[in-house]
Amino acid sequence: MRGFSLIELIVAMAILGILMSLGIPAFSDWMRNARVRTMAESVLNGLQLARAEAVRRNTTVGFYLVDTTTSACALSTAGPSWIVSVDSPVGQCDVAASDTVAPRIIQSRAGNESGGAATTVAAGQSSVVFNGLGRPTPLPGGNIAINFTDAAGAACVAASGPVRCLRAEISVGGQIRMCDPALPAGDAQGCI
């Protein structure tokens, strides 16, 4: 039986090194995009839960972006954590989910559970409260936007960068959708 010669092993290692050097940048971009999408989907799910619970309970239910899920939490337009509750959770974000104990938290998500440390959240407002009809209250003057970008500062595709930045939009009527600001206005996945 014949094994590998030293020359064959060196050639194989050189080819593997070349392939790895070509693949690592693409893998890094893929990871950045996956973290941005994970955070955007987490917030989108929280918004949809808040709206559905408001309709189901026929009362106001809020989606709150908070800086942390501890008892020292404060509202923050930069998140990355969020709480869905009947009452404002400020200073009580560590309370267990309950229908009777204030702030009557329905669900909470720490930002580090959904890629928050690697994703920048930039919202027009730190909370969205839905009424029993599933509409934001008080009625906003236009769509509410929450933008998601790479925390390391990699540029978005719209600025010729490698990261597919995303946006969650809540319309005046209460419709919630995720869109891509890099796509043209006529595209179904593009932002309006």
HELIX and SHEET records of a PDB file:
HELIX    1   1 LEU A    6  ARG A   57  1                                  52    
HELIX    2   2 GLY A  111  GLU A  113  5                                   3    
HELIX    3   3 GLY A  116  ALA A  118  5                                   3    
HELIX    4   4 VAL A  157  ALA A  159  5                                   3    
SHEET    1   A 4 ILE A 105  ARG A 109  0                                        
SHEET    2   A 4 SER A  81  SER A  85 -1                                        
SHEET    3   A 4 VAL A  61  VAL A  66 -1                                        
SHEET    4   A 4 SER A 127  PHE A 130 -1                                        
SHEET    1   B 4 THR A 119  ALA A 123  0                                        
SHEET    2   B 4 ILE A 144  ASP A 150 -1                                        
SHEET    3   B 4 LEU A 166  ILE A 170 -1                                        
SHEET    4   B 4 ILE A 176  CYS A 179 -1                                        
END                                                                             
